Amino acid sequence: MSPVVEMLSGVDSNDHIHLLVSAPPTLSISDIMRRIKGRSSSNSVSY
């Protein structure tokens, strides 16, 4: 089972977002971002 990354809060703007996440200290920031981007890209649709 992979470590859990939990999104606690978020605010979005036109060109960026701010996220407050909870993640185990064994995960690097790049690993956390890869998980978030992978999940969000599968949920978004380009027009």
MODELLER restraints for C-alpha pairs under 7 A, 6 or more apart:
rsr = mdl.restraints
at = mdl.atoms
rsr.add(forms.Gaussian(group=physical.xy_distance, feature=features.Distance(at['CA:3:A'], at['CA:24:A']), mean=6.88, stdev=0.5))
rsr.add(forms.Gaussian(group=physical.xy_distance, feature=features.Distance(at['CA:4:A'], at['CA:23:A']), mean=6.40, stdev=0.5))
rsr.add(forms.Gaussian(group=physical.xy_distance, feature=features.Distance(at['CA:5:A'], at['CA:21:A']), mean=6.78, stdev=0.5))
rsr.add(forms.Gaussian(group=physical.xy_distance, feature=features.Distance(at['CA:5:A'], at['CA:22:A']), mean=5.81, stdev=0.5))
rsr.add(forms.Gaussian(group=physical.xy_distance, feature=features.Distance(at['CA:5:A'], at['CA:23:A']), mean=4.70, stdev=0.5))
rsr.add(forms.Gaussian(group=physical.xy_distance, feature=features.Distance(at['CA:6:A'], at['CA:21:A']), mean=5.53, stdev=0.5))
rsr.add(forms.Gaussian(group=physical.xy_distance, feature=features.Distance(at['CA:6:A'], at['CA:22:A']), mean=5.09, stdev=0.5))
rsr.add(forms.Gaussian(group=physical.xy_distance, feature=features.Distance(at['CA:6:A'], at['CA:23:A']), mean=6.50, stdev=0.5))
rsr.add(forms.Gaussian(group=physical.xy_distance, feature=features.Distance(at['CA:7:A'], at['CA:20:A']), mean=6.14, stdev=0.5))
rsr.add(forms.Gaussian(group=physical.xy_distance, feature=features.Distance(at['CA:7:A'], at['CA:21:A']), mean=4.46, stdev=0.5))
rsr.add(forms.Gaussian(group=physical.xy_distance, feature=features.Distance(at['CA:7:A'], at['CA:22:A']), mean=6.46, stdev=0.5))
rsr.add(forms.Gaussian(group=physical.xy_distance, feature=features.Distance(at['CA:8:A'], at['CA:20:A']), mean=5.45, stdev=0.5))
rsr.add(forms.Gaussian(group=physical.xy_distance, feature=features.Distance(at['CA:8:A'], at['CA:21:A']), mean=5.32, stdev=0.5))
rsr.add(forms.Gaussian(group=physical.xy_distance, feature=features.Distance(at['CA:8:A'], at['CA:22:A']), mean=6.87, stdev=0.5))
rsr.add(forms.Gaussian(group=physical.xy_distance, feature=features.Distance(at['CA:9:A'], at['CA:19:A']), mean=5.82, stdev=0.5))
rsr.add(forms.Gaussian(group=physical.xy_distance, feature=features.Distance(at['CA:9:A'], at['CA:20:A']), mean=5.10, stdev=0.5))
rsr.add(forms.Gaussian(group=physical.xy_distance, feature=features.Distance(at['CA:10:A'], at['CA:18:A']), mean=5.51, stdev=0.5))
rsr.add(forms.Gaussian(group=physical.xy_distance, feature=features.Distance(at['CA:10:A'], at['CA:19:A']), mean=4.38, stdev=0.5))
rsr.add(forms.Gaussian(group=physical.xy_distance, feature=features.Distance(at['CA:10:A'], at['CA:20:A']), mean=6.22, stdev=0.5))
rsr.add(forms.Gaussian(group=physical.xy_distance, feature=features.Distance(at['CA:11:A'], at['CA:17:A']), mean=5.68, stdev=0.5))
rsr.add(forms.Gaussian(group=physical.xy_distance, feature=features.Distance(at['CA:11:A'], at['CA:18:A']), mean=5.26, stdev=0.5))
rsr.add(forms.Gaussian(group=physical.xy_distance, feature=features.Distance(at['CA:11:A'], at['CA:19:A']), mean=6.67, stdev=0.5))
rsr.add(forms.Gaussian(group=physical.xy_distance, feature=features.Distance(at['CA:12:A'], at['CA:18:A']), mean=6.37, stdev=0.5))
